[in-house]
């Protein structure tokens, strides 16, 4: 098991962000975290990335307890998040070279060139990140997230700023990486079609708690009852409506 | 400690420095203007003064040495702030980079950035005040080491405060050195301070570096100040590092690493 979360909780002051959440992810799985704004998706992702410390519960990554093996586990995972950006005064290639060093890659030039090509931004390799459009910057961030061939990739709304064509291409890329390298992906998104297309299983969150967990169909039926026409979209809207 | 990760952070700041006019001005322009202004002023005072007075050397070395402390403190704090401004902090803290490696890399970058302006400032000082004092200045290398260590301690402290109180207190990155200057006895002996401030000033390692500097320029022995300077700067560096580590842990608890604006 790549990721095993047991009874994880987090509060910020009086706000309960994550409340007694448990789930796991197997190798090669794409697991979706879904929920309305404030449901706790990003907090969960950032706790797994060790950017936020949990108040209670336990995270095991690659069989190791996260709290005691940070550097070791960090080498085997990566993250792309709307809270993260790359320094604007460095070119895309320079940024990737810096992160290659941070992740211990020796002679990363070929890897960087391949990723830029795959992501369709090879012509922008020597452009300052500050000069990129938001969509191009997101793709540069995804290159950084794939740089170390992570066994676990955390993606917080990875296609939020991408046009539909590039988003489609990005989803294809993620699937290819999953298929060829057995990479596990934990993905948050508000794009329900994207989640249905990519994710084998979904964890639907509401106010920090798991409202339902399973395949898109199972989640829809768990929320809406055993209706034949239950869709993930309807389930999401039902949960979001409850939050007002 | 991983050399590859430290080198990566140094590389990141190397790229930034050559493209950032603010950093180039901080590194080269302002130190040179300081030396020029105060060097000319000290020569003017020398002409007015009739008795024995190590004036030009005291003033110019005071300016250059204070610049060393200020630059190390500022470069460490601004180096960290740059990661907040560019929202690179999430990527860095999610990577295998450790806090110690990050701080050590920032310190090495700060010291490397001193080499060129220090050489230029020394050259300019030679033009203004001659070469008689250069050998003495080189004999003051231990004072430089004290100022680098105490600059690093102050820089780490400021970085911790920014992490704790967010970028609302980022002005400390540029302003704290100025606030410490009156107590650091850069241009006057410790005894010149009002008695109530002397105790506080004595606790600063920078004070002992400047006390030693004046003693050496006056031909006196001040080994005691040197020892206190090293002891206090090492203590300050250890305390700041421990405090910073605790602040990082607290920032992880509060979620500040993700939303540090």
Interface residues (C-beta under 8 A of the other chain):
Chain A: X12 X42 X43 X46 X49 X50 X51 X52 X53 X55 X70 X71 X72 X74 X75 X77 X78 X79 X81 X83 X84 X85 X86 X87 X88 X89 X90 X91 X94 X95 X97 X98 X99 X100 X101 X102 X103 X104 X106 X128 X144
Chain B: X2 X4 X5 X7 X8 X9 X11 X12 X15 X16 X19 X20 X82 X83 X86 X87 X88 X90 X91 X92 X93 X94 X95 X96 X97 X98 X249 X252 X253 X254 X255 X257 X258 X259
